[in-house]
Amino acid sequence: MTVIPIGPFMIRADIAVFLIVAMAGYMTLRVRLHRLEHRDWLLDTYVYSLLIGFAVWKFGMLIWDPVRTLRHPLSLIYMTGGVRGIGLGSLAAGIYVLVRWNKMRSLGSLLIKSFLMAALAGGFVYILLDGLITDRPIGAGQLLVMLLLIVLLSSAWLKFDTPLPQWLTFGLGRNGAVMLVIGSLLVWAVYNHLNNSGNGSTGDRPALTDDADGIAKGLKPGKRAPDFALRTVDGQEVRLSDYRGRTVLLNFWASWCPPCKAEMPYMEDFYNRHKAEDVVILAVNMTHLEGSMEDAASFVDSNGLTFPVLYDRDGTVTGTYEITAYPTTYVLTPNGVVSGRYQGAINEELMVKAYRRASGS
């Protein structure tokens, strides 16, 4: 999960992607359903199902973790319901659509066509945005999927007025459609095999590195995180490399930062529940951005933080780790390699998932 800066504000990337994908589907339907008698009913069903699903996903924490959520209400602003929220939101949206359909059963085929067209348009935009937000080049596989979505969307658009069975099978009939799907899967399997074989080519050259084990230093996943030394509030020096052999959640925070305030109670709970598994949390306070060091120390005391807190008084480590959004958490494998970076507040569910992936457990 990452965040997108908009002036002085930050918006979660997953929420931004959801809104843009939903808008892509809406605009597709709005244009294609032009002058259709029941256009407004179909658009309303689409919009309200998305709103219901989004609300349940965003505030799902109130459903399965109400006590802790109400104790830390800022989490409702900066966090979401996670994977469980997505499932529950999809179920709620589906129930709403079924209720609407039950009142207008004669429009069932139009409803199916409309939602599938919106899904095709949204899927294309989602793949495009994923490449832009994660700053990864769009690979050949993604381009093939995007091309397929365009072809399917074009076919669905042009044949929208055909009967539903014919529309769903692209005019090929049931057997023809099945053969098309099988052929597409075979082509994908061959491509995936060749692509994976190419990635293991012996002609690839290893990155230049200062480490004897051949791992290059850097901040991207697969690179070894830069070492540093900072002091605790009582002056004890702590090095990142001191924790080599253990999975580390390296968190950058400030006491005045609202998302940091929302995240810290969940980080403390995660630490208490999993410290027996040898998990390490190093909380680096960006002291150069604080009013005073006493503000940071007071925050630590008031939240009862029991994991190590380090103080970056001159901002050197903050600069080295290119922190532009607060909080930011790097998750490091036991050999000090970056497994993932998370900008913005993350909940305990995501912490557990990130820790398991980094530790290989």
Residue, then its C-alpha position, 0 to 999 in steps of 0.5 A: m500500500t502506498v499514498i499519493p501526494i496531492g499538495p499538502f494532503m495524502i490519499r491512499a493509493d488503493i482508494a484512489v485506484f478504486l475511485i478511478v476504476a469505478m469512474a471508468g466503468y461509470m463513464t463507459l456505461r453512461v455513454r453506451l446506455h445513451r437513450l436506453e429507456h432504463r438507463d437511469w435505473l441501471l446507472d443508479t444500481y451500479v453507483y449505489s452498489l459501489l458506494i455500499g461496497f466501498a463503505v463496508w470495505k472502508f469501515g469494516m473494522l467497526i464490524w469485527d474489531p469495534v472495541r479497538t476501533l472506537r478506542h482509536p477512532l483515527s483508524l477509521i480515517y486512515m485505514t480500511g477493512g483490509v481483505r475481509g472488508i473487501g469480501l464483506g463489501s462485495l457481499a453487501a454490494g451483491i445483495y443490494v444488486l439482487v434486491r434491485w434485480n428482484k424488483m425489475r426482473s425483466l432487466g436482468s440481461l441488461l444488468i448483467k451486460s452493464f456490469l460486465m462492460a463496467a468490469l472490462a473497462g475498469g479492469f483495463v484502467y486498473i492494470l494501467l494504474d497499477g503500473l503507474i503507481t508502483d513505478r514498474p514498467i508494464g510487462a508483456g503479460q500485462l500488455l496482453v491482458m490489456l489488449l484482451l480486455i480492449v477486444l472484449l470490451s469492443s465486442a461487448w460494446l458493438k453487440f450490446d443489443t444481441p440476446l444475452p447467450q449470444w452476447l456472452t459467447f461473442g457470437l461463437g456459440r457455447n462450444g466456440a466460446v469454450m474453445l476460445v477460452i481454452g486456446s487463450l489459456l494455452v497461449w498464456a501458459v506457453y508465454n508464461h513458461l517461456n518468460n520464466s525460462g528467460n528470467g533464469s538466463t545464465g547471461d544475466r549479470p549480477a548487480l555491483t555490490d559492496d556486500a560479500d554475499g552479492i546483494a546490492k544495497g538500495l531501497k527497492p525490494g530485493k536490495r539490502a537496506p542501508d545500515f545506520a546507527l541512531r540513539t535511544v532516548d537514554g543515549q544507547e546506540v543501536r545499529l540496524s545491522d545489530y538485528r541481522g538474522r531477525t525480521v524487522l519492521l522499520n517505521f518512520w514516524a512523528s508525534w504530530c502526524p495524524p496517521c502515525k497516531a492512528e497506526m502506533p496502537y496497532m503496531e504496539d498490539f502487533y509487537n506484543r502478540h508476535k514478539a515471541e516469534d522474534v519479530v523486531i520493530l524499530a521506530v525511527n522518530m523524525t526528530h528534526l521535524e518535531g517541535s522538540m525531542e520532549d514531544a516525541a518522548s511524551f508521545v512514546d510514554s503516553n502510548g506505552l510503546t515497548f519496542p525500541v524507539l530511535y531518534d533521527r535528530d538531524g534527519t540523515v537516516t530519514g533522508t537516506y531512506e527517502i521518506t516523503a510520506y508519514p508514516t512509512t514502514y520498510v519490512l526487512t528480511p532476516n538478511g536485511v533485504v527490503s521485502g516491502r515498503y508501506q506508505g501511510a498507516i497500516n493495520e495489524e492485519l497488513m503487518v502480519k501479512a508483511y511479516r510472514r512474507a518477509s520471514g518466509s513463515 
